[in-house]
Amino acid sequence: MLCCLPTKTSARPVAAHRRAAAAASKRAQCGADLPDWGFGPHHRAIRTLTVQGAQREYRVHLPEDYPAEGGHPVVLSFHGNGGTSKHQETATQLSESDLRVAGRGIIAVYPQASLGAGRKGDGSDAKASWQGAPYAAADPHDIEFTMKILDDLQDNLCVDTTRIYASGKSNGGGFANLLACTPEATDRIAAFALASPALYSGTRVECNPSRQVPILIAHGTTDGTIPYFGQKFGTKYETPDIDDFAGQWATRNGLDDAKLAITNPFDRTELWTWGEDGAKNRVERLKVDGMDHVWPTLAGLDQKGKVAPFDLTRTTMLPFFEKYTL
């Protein structure tokens, strides 16, 4: 058919004019022809946008049932430091043809980061990196880039604007957390998922989302890049203990440890949950014993040979996302 310290937040509705405009755009584009973006037989295109005078790219994949009545859910997936949108597509499996959210195929979107400052700070060892990391560019305008991607999708494709989600791995997971802390983003993105996130202070400061935010966090205990129990405290490369970080999100969402439940959904995997299943303030933390710095897959698609006891995308993340709309 192809053509830092948590603060509690209270729900704040998305501006009425924005929601009305988005709904009108969705209705219009679901009845329109496919835009001339160069979609080939694999339903994939590379899109270029201008952000603050710089050319930025993202990869987009359309599902086989496009266009579906009511529009398609959108899942943004941000790669790690030095990564590419192409590899993120492979690692996450988000472009697999049988994946569904609310019975409809997903529009999978893989933004490409711009070149950062590097760990030396002079650009000599720069890699593609996202805002909030100490090795990112001083002001890469990545939040603006993300908002422009959403505008571009909604203006041109058949999008369900109530079902937009953001995810990322490592530096991309840290950036997804920054989005979850940013009112402009939480006005448009329903839920978030972080895999092996690099949660530098720049991704956590002034975390004031516009509402309570459903968030899923997955991290391995043998992650040698971003250690589960935190690292380099007191430096710009400090990252938090993942249990503490998840608990801070629970506090921010108005929950406490009295709401904490513990289960073991997969081998070597402990799940902490705060809030009722499907509640708008739900927080989930997956602690995976023996897992390295990867996007979790049974086949080790992120880093060859580094497997996980479950496929995060298929068995956990998309079912989590399906429960949440704006």
N, C-alpha and C positions, 0 to 999 in steps of 0.2 A: 504493500500500500504506500510505498515511499514516494513522494512528490518532493596581684599582691594580697592585700588583706581583703577578705570577702566582705561585701556589703549586701544586705538583703535587698531584693528588688521586688517591686510590686508590678502587677500587670499594667501595661499601658497600651491601649489599642493603636494599631497602625493608623496613620492619618487617613481620614475617610476619602479625601480626594485622590491619594495615592492608590488605595485599594480599588476605587471605582475606575481609575484610569487603567490600572493593570488588568482588571477584569474585562474592560472594553477591548484592550489590546489583545488579550487572549482569545476572545470571541472572534475578533477580526482575523487574526492570523491562523486560527484553526480552519477557517474557510478559504484561505488563500493558497496560491501555488507555493511550492518549495522555493526559497530564495536561491539565487544563483551564486552559491558559495563554493561550488565545485565538488558537491557530494558525488562520490563515485559508487561503484557496486558494493563497496564495504560500508556505505552509509556514513562516511567520515569526511570531515573537512577541517582545514586550518583557517582560522579567522584572525585578521589583524585589526587592532584598534589603536587609536592615538590617545595617549594619556600624558598630559602635561608636556606635549611636544615629542614624546618618545613613542616608538612603534612597539606594541606589545601583542603577543600572540596567545591564542588558546586553541586547543583541539576539541572538536565536538563530534559526538557519535549519536546518530538517531536510531531508535529501535525499529524493528521490523513492522510493528503495528502502527507506525506513524502515518497520518495523524489520527489520534484516537479522540473520540468524543469526550469533552471535558478537559482536554489538554493533557500533557505529559508531565510527570514529576521530573525535576532536575536535580542531579547530584553533582556538585563541584568536588573535585579531588585534586589536592595540592601536593606536588612531589616534594622530596627532601632536598637538602643542600647539595648542590652539584648535580641534581637529577634533571630529568626531562619529562615533559608531558607524555611523550611516547612510552617511556618506561613505566610511568604511573598507570597508564592504561593497561599495560601487560600485567603489572603486579596486582592490581586491584580486581581485575576481571569485570569491571563495571560495564564493559561493552558487550558482555555475553548476551546472546539473543534471547535467552529464556528468563532473564531477570525482570521482575515486576515489582511495582509498588502500587498498592490499591488497584491491582488488576490491569495496570497499564505499563507498557515498556517505559524505561527511563531515558531521558536525554542526559548522557554522561558527558561531563565537561572537565577538561584537564588544562588548567591555565599553565603557562610557562613563566617562570620567574625571570627577572632581569638580573644582570650581572651585579654582584655585591661588591663590598670593599675588601673582602677577604679577611683572614685572621691576622695578617700583618697590618691591615688597615690602609695600605697604599695601593691596593688593587693588583699587586704582583701575583697573588695567589687567589684571585677572585673566582668565585663560582656563582652559578645561578642560585639566588637565595631570596627568602621572603622577609618582609618587614617584621621587625621585632627581635631578630637575632643580632648579636654583636658583630657578626661578619657581613650583615646586609648593608646595602647602600644607605647613606644618611637619611634619605627620604625617597624611597622607591615608589610611593603613591600606590601601594598594592591594594589598600582598601578601596580607593577610587577605581582602580583597575577592575576589581571584583564587582563593584556596583555597575560599571560600564558593561561588563560581560552580561550581567543580569538584564540591563536595559536592552542590549543587543539581542539577546535571546527572546525577550518578551515582545520586542518590536517586530521580530521576523519569523519566529517559530511558534508552534502550537504548545504553549506552556501552561501548566496548572500553577498559577502564581501562589496558591496556598500550600504547595508542596515543593519547596525549594530547600535543599539540604547542603551542608558543607562538611567536608572531611579532608583529612590530610595525614601524611606520615612524616615523622621526624620534624625538620624545620617547617614543613607544610602543615604538620599537626599543630605546631606552636602557632602558626599563622591562623589556622582554623580557630584556635582558642582566642586569639586576638579579635577575630571577627565575632565570636560569641560574646566578647566583652564590649562590643561597640554597638551603640543603639542604632546607628544607620544600617548595620547589617542585621541585627536581630529584629528589625522592623520587616525584613524581607526573607529571612532564612529561618525555617521552622525548627530545625534540630541540627546537632553537630556530633561528629565522631572523630576521635583523635587516636591514631595508631603510633605507638612508640614516640610520643610527641617530645620535641625539644622545647621545653617550656622556660626559656630564658626570661629574665625579668621584664624585658620589653614586650613580651606577649601576655603579661599578667597585670601590669600596673594600671591603675585607674579602671578597674573592671566594673563597668556600670552599664550592663545591658538594659534594654528598654522594658524587659519583662523577665519572668522566670524562664530559664533555658534548659530544655532537655539535652543532656550531654552523655556521651558514651566514651569511655577511655579504656584502651587496651595496651598493656605494656608487659614486657618479658623480664624475668628476674635476672637473666644473664645478659642483658643488654650492655655491651661494652662501650657503646657510644654515648648513650644517655642513660646512666645507671638508674635502676628502679628506685633506689633509696636516696637519690639526689647526689649532687657532686659540686665541688669547687665553691663551697659556700663563702660568701663575702667577696666574690669576684664577678666580673661581667659575664662569666660563663656558668654561673650558678644555675642549677636546675633543682626543683623541689623533689622531696619524697612524694611518690605518686599517690600513696594512701592519704597523705596530708592534703595534697592538691585536690583529690576527689572530695575529701571532706569539706574543703573550703567551698567547692561548688555547691555541696549540699547545704551548707550554712547560708550561702548567698541566695539559694532558692527557698530559704525558710524552713529547712529541715534540720534535724539533729540526729545523734546516734540512736535515739529511741526508735527512729524510723529505719534503722539499718537492718538489712537481712543478708544472710550469707548462704550461697549455694555453690554447687560444683557442676556446671552444665556440660563441661567437656573434661577429657583426661588432662590432668596437670593444670587445671584452670579453676581459679577461685573467683566467684562473682560476688561483689558487694553491690547492693542496691539500696538507694534511699528513695522514698516516695512510692506511691502506688503505681503498678504497671499501667502505663499509658497516661499517667498524670503529667501535667505541663511542667512540673518541677522535678521530674525524674532524673536521677543521676545513677549511672552504672559504671562500675570499675571492674575490668577483667585483669587479674594478675595471673600471668602464664608462666609456670615454673619451667625453666630451661630454655625459654625463647629468647632469641637474639634481637638485634635492632632491625626489625622487619615489619612489613605489612603482613599480618598473619594469613598464611595459605597452607593447605595440606601438601601442595606440590612444590613449595619453596620457590615461588615465582619471582619474589622480590630479589632475594639473593640466593643463588644456586646452592641447594643442599641445606639451606636453613629453613626448616619446616616448622609448622605450628600444628597443634592438635585440632584445629578447625579452620574453616575459611571465614574470615571476618566479614567480608562483603555479603556473602550469600546467607550464612546461617545466623548472623548477629546484627550487622549494621543495617541492612535493608529492612528486616523485620522491626528493628527499633525505629527507624525512620517512618515506617508505614503508620505508626501509632500517632503521628504528630502532624498537625496542619496549623496554619495561621488563621 
